[in-house]
Amino acid sequence: MLYAIAIMALGGVVLGALLGYASTRFKVEGDPLVDKIDSILPQTQCGQCGFPGCRPYAEAIAKDEADINQCPPGGDENIHKLAELLGKEYKPLSEEHGIEKPKQVAIIDEKVCIGCTLCIQACPVDAIIGAAKQMHTIAEDLCTGCELCIPPCPVECIHMVTVVDTPDTWKWQKPGTASRVIPIIPVMATIQSEHA
């Protein structure tokens, strides 16, 4: 019995070591351009661009299979950022994919909700909390305002509400990358040149 346990343990260690080696040796590197494009996109996963999410849209942009102006939630600001990153000319938002709107979140009228869970299944970011035949609610911090939960609702209890920036809801913007390097001159060299 002890002999069998030792063999199983040794086999587990050997296979674990092989898997660890294989994961580092045969690692597939991601495309850094796709990562940069994806970081600019709003991560709403709404599909308004014609792709199932932000990452597939970023991959299509990197391969030049999609335009940079197909993302309504990102709006004009993201189109400018993508144009700058890719060295492309700015294009206004494609009306075919939607129009830019202010930030919105979904609200469920909990008195009308029947707990069908269709909205939970439709939400791409899991912002809806609830169970079958129970009242549902929205985690407003997670809601991206994609509106994908509205069409499947059979009782029309989901409505979009515009988010107004208040001290409680306002968030800092991420700082951009440095666009130029400022040379630092050593202080001693400056002092010596002034006294010379």
Rosetta constraint file for C-alpha pairs under 8 A:
AtomPair CA 1 CA 5 HARMONIC 6.47 0.50
AtomPair CA 2 CA 6 HARMONIC 6.23 0.50
AtomPair CA 3 CA 7 HARMONIC 6.33 0.50
AtomPair CA 4 CA 8 HARMONIC 6.21 0.50
AtomPair CA 5 CA 9 HARMONIC 6.10 0.50
AtomPair CA 6 CA 10 HARMONIC 6.05 0.50
AtomPair CA 7 CA 11 HARMONIC 6.03 0.50
AtomPair CA 8 CA 12 HARMONIC 6.13 0.50
AtomPair CA 9 CA 13 HARMONIC 6.26 0.50
AtomPair CA 10 CA 14 HARMONIC 6.19 0.50
AtomPair CA 11 CA 15 HARMONIC 6.06 0.50
AtomPair CA 12 CA 16 HARMONIC 5.90 0.50
AtomPair CA 13 CA 17 HARMONIC 6.11 0.50
AtomPair CA 14 CA 18 HARMONIC 6.24 0.50
AtomPair CA 15 CA 19 HARMONIC 6.15 0.50
AtomPair CA 16 CA 20 HARMONIC 6.11 0.50
AtomPair CA 17 CA 21 HARMONIC 6.14 0.50
AtomPair CA 18 CA 22 HARMONIC 6.06 0.50
AtomPair CA 19 CA 23 HARMONIC 6.05 0.50
AtomPair CA 20 CA 24 HARMONIC 6.59 0.50
AtomPair CA 21 CA 25 HARMONIC 5.93 0.50
AtomPair CA 22 CA 26 HARMONIC 5.60 0.50
AtomPair CA 22 CA 27 HARMONIC 7.68 0.50
AtomPair CA 23 CA 27 HARMONIC 5.59 0.50
AtomPair CA 30 CA 34 HARMONIC 7.80 0.50
AtomPair CA 30 CA 35 HARMONIC 7.70 0.50
AtomPair CA 31 CA 35 HARMONIC 6.52 0.50
AtomPair CA 32 CA 36 HARMONIC 6.28 0.50
AtomPair CA 33 CA 37 HARMONIC 6.20 0.50
AtomPair CA 33 CA 62 HARMONIC 6.65 0.50
AtomPair CA 34 CA 38 HARMONIC 5.94 0.50
AtomPair CA 34 CA 55 HARMONIC 7.76 0.50
AtomPair CA 34 CA 58 HARMONIC 5.56 0.50
AtomPair CA 34 CA 59 HARMONIC 5.55 0.50
AtomPair CA 34 CA 62 HARMONIC 5.94 0.50
AtomPair CA 35 CA 39 HARMONIC 6.14 0.50
AtomPair CA 35 CA 58 HARMONIC 7.82 0.50
AtomPair CA 36 CA 40 HARMONIC 6.60 0.50
AtomPair CA 37 CA 41 HARMONIC 6.58 0.50
AtomPair CA 37 CA 58 HARMONIC 5.54 0.50
AtomPair CA 37 CA 61 HARMONIC 7.96 0.50
AtomPair CA 37 CA 62 HARMONIC 7.74 0.50
AtomPair CA 37 CA 82 HARMONIC 6.87 0.50
AtomPair CA 37 CA 85 HARMONIC 7.95 0.50
AtomPair CA 38 CA 43 HARMONIC 7.87 0.50
AtomPair CA 38 CA 54 HARMONIC 6.45 0.50
AtomPair CA 38 CA 55 HARMONIC 5.78 0.50
AtomPair CA 38 CA 58 HARMONIC 5.33 0.50
AtomPair CA 40 CA 78 HARMONIC 6.56 0.50
AtomPair CA 40 CA 81 HARMONIC 7.24 0.50
AtomPair CA 40 CA 82 HARMONIC 7.28 0.50
AtomPair CA 41 CA 54 HARMONIC 6.47 0.50
AtomPair CA 41 CA 58 HARMONIC 7.86 0.50
AtomPair CA 41 CA 71 HARMONIC 7.99 0.50
AtomPair CA 41 CA 74 HARMONIC 6.25 0.50
AtomPair CA 41 CA 78 HARMONIC 6.78 0.50
AtomPair CA 42 CA 54 HARMONIC 7.60 0.50
AtomPair CA 42 CA 73 HARMONIC 6.72 0.50
AtomPair CA 42 CA 74 HARMONIC 5.54 0.50
AtomPair CA 43 CA 53 HARMONIC 7.66 0.50
AtomPair CA 43 CA 54 HARMONIC 5.68 0.50
AtomPair CA 44 CA 53 HARMONIC 7.62 0.50
AtomPair CA 44 CA 54 HARMONIC 7.21 0.50
AtomPair CA 44 CA 73 HARMONIC 7.41 0.50
AtomPair CA 44 CA 124 HARMONIC 7.82 0.50
AtomPair CA 44 CA 125 HARMONIC 7.54 0.50
AtomPair CA 44 CA 144 HARMONIC 5.25 0.50
AtomPair CA 44 CA 145 HARMONIC 7.50 0.50
AtomPair CA 44 CA 146 HARMONIC 6.35 0.50
AtomPair CA 45 CA 52 HARMONIC 6.87 0.50
AtomPair CA 45 CA 53 HARMONIC 4.23 0.50
AtomPair CA 45 CA 54 HARMONIC 5.52 0.50
AtomPair CA 45 CA 124 HARMONIC 6.05 0.50
AtomPair CA 45 CA 125 HARMONIC 7.36 0.50
AtomPair CA 45 CA 146 HARMONIC 7.58 0.50
AtomPair CA 46 CA 52 HARMONIC 7.42 0.50
AtomPair CA 46 CA 53 HARMONIC 6.40 0.50
AtomPair CA 46 CA 124 HARMONIC 7.10 0.50
AtomPair CA 46 CA 146 HARMONIC 5.00 0.50
AtomPair CA 46 CA 147 HARMONIC 7.68 0.50
AtomPair CA 46 CA 148 HARMONIC 6.83 0.50
AtomPair CA 47 CA 51 HARMONIC 5.24 0.50
AtomPair CA 47 CA 52 HARMONIC 4.99 0.50
AtomPair CA 47 CA 53 HARMONIC 5.54 0.50
AtomPair CA 47 CA 54 HARMONIC 7.80 0.50
AtomPair CA 48 CA 70 HARMONIC 7.56 0.50
AtomPair CA 48 CA 71 HARMONIC 6.66 0.50
AtomPair CA 48 CA 72 HARMONIC 7.12 0.50
AtomPair CA 48 CA 97 HARMONIC 5.73 0.50
AtomPair CA 48 CA 98 HARMONIC 7.07 0.50
AtomPair CA 49 CA 57 HARMONIC 7.27 0.50
AtomPair CA 49 CA 70 HARMONIC 4.84 0.50
AtomPair CA 49 CA 71 HARMONIC 5.27 0.50
AtomPair CA 49 CA 72 HARMONIC 7.59 0.50
AtomPair CA 49 CA 97 HARMONIC 5.80 0.50
AtomPair CA 50 CA 57 HARMONIC 7.99 0.50
AtomPair CA 50 CA 70 HARMONIC 7.94 0.50
AtomPair CA 50 CA 97 HARMONIC 7.56 0.50
AtomPair CA 51 CA 56 HARMONIC 6.19 0.50
AtomPair CA 51 CA 57 HARMONIC 5.63 0.50
AtomPair CA 52 CA 56 HARMONIC 6.71 0.50
AtomPair CA 52 CA 57 HARMONIC 7.75 0.50
AtomPair CA 53 CA 57 HARMONIC 6.43 0.50
AtomPair CA 54 CA 58 HARMONIC 6.10 0.50
AtomPair CA 55 CA 59 HARMONIC 6.24 0.50
AtomPair CA 56 CA 60 HARMONIC 6.22 0.50
AtomPair CA 57 CA 61 HARMONIC 6.21 0.50
AtomPair CA 57 CA 66 HARMONIC 7.42 0.50
AtomPair CA 58 CA 62 HARMONIC 6.19 0.50
AtomPair CA 59 CA 63 HARMONIC 6.28 0.50
AtomPair CA 60 CA 64 HARMONIC 6.10 0.50
AtomPair CA 60 CA 65 HARMONIC 4.92 0.50
AtomPair CA 60 CA 66 HARMONIC 5.36 0.50
AtomPair CA 61 CA 65 HARMONIC 5.82 0.50
AtomPair CA 61 CA 66 HARMONIC 4.94 0.50
AtomPair CA 61 CA 67 HARMONIC 6.30 0.50
AtomPair CA 61 CA 68 HARMONIC 6.57 0.50
AtomPair CA 66 CA 70 HARMONIC 7.99 0.50
AtomPair CA 68 CA 79 HARMONIC 6.05 0.50
AtomPair CA 68 CA 82 HARMONIC 6.48 0.50
AtomPair CA 68 CA 83 HARMONIC 7.17 0.50
AtomPair CA 68 CA 91 HARMONIC 7.67 0.50
AtomPair CA 69 CA 79 HARMONIC 5.74 0.50
AtomPair CA 69 CA 91 HARMONIC 6.24 0.50
AtomPair CA 69 CA 92 HARMONIC 6.39 0.50
AtomPair CA 69 CA 93 HARMONIC 4.82 0.50
AtomPair CA 69 CA 94 HARMONIC 5.71 0.50
AtomPair CA 70 CA 93 HARMONIC 6.32 0.50
AtomPair CA 70 CA 94 HARMONIC 5.66 0.50
AtomPair CA 70 CA 97 HARMONIC 5.81 0.50
AtomPair CA 71 CA 75 HARMONIC 6.37 0.50
AtomPair CA 71 CA 93 HARMONIC 7.34 0.50
AtomPair CA 71 CA 97 HARMONIC 7.11 0.50
AtomPair CA 71 CA 98 HARMONIC 7.97 0.50
AtomPair CA 72 CA 93 HARMONIC 6.96 0.50
AtomPair CA 72 CA 97 HARMONIC 6.85 0.50
AtomPair CA 72 CA 98 HARMONIC 5.72 0.50
AtomPair CA 72 CA 99 HARMONIC 5.58 0.50
AtomPair CA 72 CA 100 HARMONIC 4.94 0.50
AtomPair CA 72 CA 101 HARMONIC 7.54 0.50
AtomPair CA 73 CA 100 HARMONIC 6.27 0.50
AtomPair CA 73 CA 101 HARMONIC 7.17 0.50
AtomPair CA 73 CA 103 HARMONIC 7.98 0.50
AtomPair CA 73 CA 146 HARMONIC 7.83 0.50
AtomPair CA 74 CA 78 HARMONIC 5.11 0.50
AtomPair CA 74 CA 79 HARMONIC 7.39 0.50
AtomPair CA 74 CA 100 HARMONIC 7.81 0.50
AtomPair CA 75 CA 79 HARMONIC 6.55 0.50
AtomPair CA 75 CA 93 HARMONIC 6.86 0.50
AtomPair CA 75 CA 100 HARMONIC 5.39 0.50
AtomPair CA 76 CA 80 HARMONIC 6.31 0.50
AtomPair CA 76 CA 92 HARMONIC 6.99 0.50
AtomPair CA 76 CA 93 HARMONIC 6.68 0.50
AtomPair CA 76 CA 100 HARMONIC 7.78 0.50
AtomPair CA 77 CA 81 HARMONIC 6.38 0.50
AtomPair CA 78 CA 82 HARMONIC 6.04 0.50
AtomPair CA 79 CA 83 HARMONIC 6.04 0.50
AtomPair CA 79 CA 90 HARMONIC 6.80 0.50
AtomPair CA 79 CA 91 HARMONIC 7.30 0.50
AtomPair CA 79 CA 92 HARMONIC 7.64 0.50
AtomPair CA 79 CA 93 HARMONIC 7.57 0.50
AtomPair CA 80 CA 84 HARMONIC 6.16 0.50
AtomPair CA 80 CA 90 HARMONIC 6.14 0.50
AtomPair CA 81 CA 85 HARMONIC 6.12 0.50
AtomPair CA 82 CA 86 HARMONIC 6.01 0.50
AtomPair CA 82 CA 88 HARMONIC 7.92 0.50
AtomPair CA 83 CA 87 HARMONIC 5.58 0.50
AtomPair CA 83 CA 88 HARMONIC 4.68 0.50
AtomPair CA 83 CA 89 HARMONIC 5.86 0.50
AtomPair CA 83 CA 90 HARMONIC 5.58 0.50
AtomPair CA 84 CA 88 HARMONIC 6.64 0.50
AtomPair CA 93 CA 99 HARMONIC 7.22 0.50
AtomPair CA 93 CA 100 HARMONIC 7.78 0.50
AtomPair CA 94 CA 98 HARMONIC 6.94 0.50
AtomPair CA 94 CA 99 HARMONIC 7.78 0.50
AtomPair CA 95 CA 99 HARMONIC 6.01 0.50
AtomPair CA 102 CA 162 HARMONIC 6.54 0.50
AtomPair CA 102 CA 163 HARMONIC 7.55 0.50
AtomPair CA 103 CA 145 HARMONIC 6.84 0.50
AtomPair CA 103 CA 162 HARMONIC 5.87 0.50
AtomPair CA 103 CA 163 HARMONIC 5.62 0.50
AtomPair CA 104 CA 144 HARMONIC 7.33 0.50
AtomPair CA 104 CA 145 HARMONIC 4.92 0.50
AtomPair CA 104 CA 160 HARMONIC 6.09 0.50
AtomPair CA 104 CA 161 HARMONIC 5.34 0.50
AtomPair CA 104 CA 162 HARMONIC 4.26 0.50
AtomPair CA 104 CA 163 HARMONIC 5.28 0.50
AtomPair CA 105 CA 140 HARMONIC 6.39 0.50
AtomPair CA 105 CA 143 HARMONIC 5.72 0.50
AtomPair CA 105 CA 144 HARMONIC 6.41 0.50
AtomPair CA 105 CA 145 HARMONIC 4.59 0.50
AtomPair CA 105 CA 160 HARMONIC 5.56 0.50
AtomPair CA 105 CA 161 HARMONIC 5.51 0.50
AtomPair CA 105 CA 162 HARMONIC 6.55 0.50
AtomPair CA 105 CA 163 HARMONIC 6.78 0.50
AtomPair CA 106 CA 138 HARMONIC 6.83 0.50
AtomPair CA 106 CA 140 HARMONIC 7.50 0.50
AtomPair CA 106 CA 143 HARMONIC 6.91 0.50
AtomPair CA 106 CA 145 HARMONIC 6.22 0.50
AtomPair CA 106 CA 147 HARMONIC 7.26 0.50
AtomPair CA 106 CA 158 HARMONIC 6.41 0.50
AtomPair CA 106 CA 159 HARMONIC 5.59 0.50
AtomPair CA 106 CA 160 HARMONIC 4.48 0.50
AtomPair CA 106 CA 161 HARMONIC 6.23 0.50
AtomPair CA 107 CA 137 HARMONIC 7.41 0.50
AtomPair CA 107 CA 138 HARMONIC 6.32 0.50
AtomPair CA 107 CA 158 HARMONIC 5.59 0.50
AtomPair CA 107 CA 159 HARMONIC 5.29 0.50
AtomPair CA 107 CA 160 HARMONIC 6.06 0.50
AtomPair CA 107 CA 161 HARMONIC 6.85 0.50
AtomPair CA 108 CA 113 HARMONIC 7.22 0.50
AtomPair CA 108 CA 136 HARMONIC 7.12 0.50
AtomPair CA 108 CA 137 HARMONIC 5.93 0.50
AtomPair CA 108 CA 138 HARMONIC 6.82 0.50
AtomPair CA 108 CA 157 HARMONIC 5.58 0.50
AtomPair CA 108 CA 158 HARMONIC 4.50 0.50
AtomPair CA 108 CA 159 HARMONIC 6.48 0.50
AtomPair CA 109 CA 113 HARMONIC 6.34 0.50
AtomPair CA 109 CA 157 HARMONIC 5.10 0.50
AtomPair CA 109 CA 158 HARMONIC 6.34 0.50
AtomPair CA 109 CA 159 HARMONIC 7.89 0.50
AtomPair CA 110 CA 135 HARMONIC 6.00 0.50
AtomPair CA 110 CA 136 HARMONIC 6.64 0.50
AtomPair CA 110 CA 137 HARMONIC 7.07 0.50
AtomPair CA 110 CA 157 HARMONIC 7.53 0.50
AtomPair CA 112 CA 155 HARMONIC 7.14 0.50
AtomPair CA 112 CA 157 HARMONIC 5.86 0.50
AtomPair CA 113 CA 135 HARMONIC 5.97 0.50
AtomPair CA 113 CA 136 HARMONIC 6.88 0.50
AtomPair CA 113 CA 155 HARMONIC 7.03 0.50
AtomPair CA 113 CA 157 HARMONIC 5.95 0.50
AtomPair CA 114 CA 133 HARMONIC 6.07 0.50
AtomPair CA 114 CA 134 HARMONIC 6.97 0.50
AtomPair CA 114 CA 135 HARMONIC 6.66 0.50
AtomPair CA 114 CA 155 HARMONIC 7.71 0.50
AtomPair CA 115 CA 130 HARMONIC 7.32 0.50
AtomPair CA 115 CA 131 HARMONIC 6.58 0.50
AtomPair CA 115 CA 132 HARMONIC 5.18 0.50
AtomPair CA 115 CA 133 HARMONIC 4.09 0.50
AtomPair CA 115 CA 134 HARMONIC 4.72 0.50
AtomPair CA 115 CA 135 HARMONIC 5.35 0.50
AtomPair CA 115 CA 136 HARMONIC 6.30 0.50
AtomPair CA 116 CA 132 HARMONIC 5.78 0.50
AtomPair CA 116 CA 133 HARMONIC 6.09 0.50
AtomPair CA 117 CA 121 HARMONIC 6.46 0.50
AtomPair CA 117 CA 130 HARMONIC 7.39 0.50
AtomPair CA 117 CA 131 HARMONIC 6.62 0.50
AtomPair CA 117 CA 132 HARMONIC 5.82 0.50
AtomPair CA 117 CA 133 HARMONIC 7.96 0.50
AtomPair CA 118 CA 122 HARMONIC 6.35 0.50
AtomPair CA 118 CA 149 HARMONIC 7.74 0.50
AtomPair CA 118 CA 152 HARMONIC 5.94 0.50
AtomPair CA 118 CA 153 HARMONIC 6.42 0.50
AtomPair CA 119 CA 123 HARMONIC 6.16 0.50
AtomPair CA 119 CA 128 HARMONIC 7.37 0.50
AtomPair CA 119 CA 148 HARMONIC 7.90 0.50
AtomPair CA 119 CA 149 HARMONIC 4.64 0.50
AtomPair CA 119 CA 150 HARMONIC 7.19 0.50
AtomPair CA 119 CA 152 HARMONIC 6.25 0.50
AtomPair CA 119 CA 153 HARMONIC 6.22 0.50
AtomPair CA 120 CA 126 HARMONIC 6.89 0.50
AtomPair CA 120 CA 127 HARMONIC 7.90 0.50
AtomPair CA 120 CA 128 HARMONIC 5.54 0.50
AtomPair CA 120 CA 129 HARMONIC 7.29 0.50
AtomPair CA 120 CA 130 HARMONIC 7.69 0.50
AtomPair CA 120 CA 149 HARMONIC 7.41 0.50
AtomPair CA 122 CA 148 HARMONIC 6.08 0.50
AtomPair CA 122 CA 149 HARMONIC 5.45 0.50
AtomPair CA 122 CA 152 HARMONIC 7.51 0.50
AtomPair CA 123 CA 127 HARMONIC 6.69 0.50
AtomPair CA 123 CA 128 HARMONIC 7.01 0.50
AtomPair CA 123 CA 148 HARMONIC 6.31 0.50
AtomPair CA 123 CA 149 HARMONIC 5.81 0.50
AtomPair CA 124 CA 148 HARMONIC 7.99 0.50
AtomPair CA 125 CA 142 HARMONIC 6.99 0.50
AtomPair CA 125 CA 143 HARMONIC 7.17 0.50
AtomPair CA 125 CA 144 HARMONIC 7.76 0.50
AtomPair CA 126 CA 142 HARMONIC 7.57 0.50
AtomPair CA 127 CA 138 HARMONIC 5.73 0.50
AtomPair CA 127 CA 139 HARMONIC 5.11 0.50
AtomPair CA 127 CA 140 HARMONIC 7.18 0.50
AtomPair CA 127 CA 141 HARMONIC 7.99 0.50
AtomPair CA 127 CA 142 HARMONIC 5.11 0.50
AtomPair CA 127 CA 143 HARMONIC 5.25 0.50
AtomPair CA 128 CA 136 HARMONIC 6.77 0.50
AtomPair CA 128 CA 137 HARMONIC 5.77 0.50
AtomPair CA 128 CA 138 HARMONIC 4.55 0.50
AtomPair CA 128 CA 139 HARMONIC 6.10 0.50
AtomPair CA 129 CA 136 HARMONIC 5.53 0.50
AtomPair CA 129 CA 137 HARMONIC 5.31 0.50
AtomPair CA 129 CA 138 HARMONIC 6.06 0.50
AtomPair CA 129 CA 139 HARMONIC 7.01 0.50
AtomPair CA 130 CA 134 HARMONIC 6.21 0.50
AtomPair CA 130 CA 135 HARMONIC 6.11 0.50
AtomPair CA 130 CA 136 HARMONIC 4.29 0.50
AtomPair CA 130 CA 137 HARMONIC 6.51 0.50
AtomPair CA 131 CA 135 HARMONIC 7.30 0.50
AtomPair CA 131 CA 136 HARMONIC 7.05 0.50
AtomPair CA 138 CA 143 HARMONIC 7.17 0.50
AtomPair CA 139 CA 143 HARMONIC 6.35 0.50
AtomPair CA 145 CA 160 HARMONIC 7.42 0.50
AtomPair CA 147 CA 151 HARMONIC 7.99 0.50
AtomPair CA 147 CA 160 HARMONIC 7.52 0.50
AtomPair CA 148 CA 152 HARMONIC 7.97 0.50
AtomPair CA 149 CA 153 HARMONIC 6.88 0.50
AtomPair CA 149 CA 158 HARMONIC 7.53 0.50
AtomPair CA 150 CA 156 HARMONIC 7.19 0.50
AtomPair CA 150 CA 158 HARMONIC 5.84 0.50
AtomPair CA 150 CA 159 HARMONIC 7.31 0.50
AtomPair CA 153 CA 157 HARMONIC 7.02 0.50
AtomPair CA 153 CA 158 HARMONIC 7.25 0.50
AtomPair CA 164 CA 169 HARMONIC 7.71 0.50
AtomPair CA 165 CA 169 HARMONIC 5.58 0.50
AtomPair CA 165 CA 170 HARMONIC 5.26 0.50
AtomPair CA 166 CA 170 HARMONIC 5.73 0.50
AtomPair CA 185 CA 189 HARMONIC 7.34 0.50
AtomPair CA 185 CA 190 HARMONIC 7.21 0.50
AtomPair CA 186 CA 190 HARMONIC 6.65 0.50
AtomPair CA 187 CA 191 HARMONIC 6.28 0.50
AtomPair CA 188 CA 192 HARMONIC 6.06 0.50
AtomPair CA 189 CA 193 HARMONIC 6.17 0.50
AtomPair CA 190 CA 194 HARMONIC 6.30 0.50
AtomPair CA 191 CA 195 HARMONIC 6.42 0.50
AtomPair CA 192 CA 196 HARMONIC 6.17 0.50
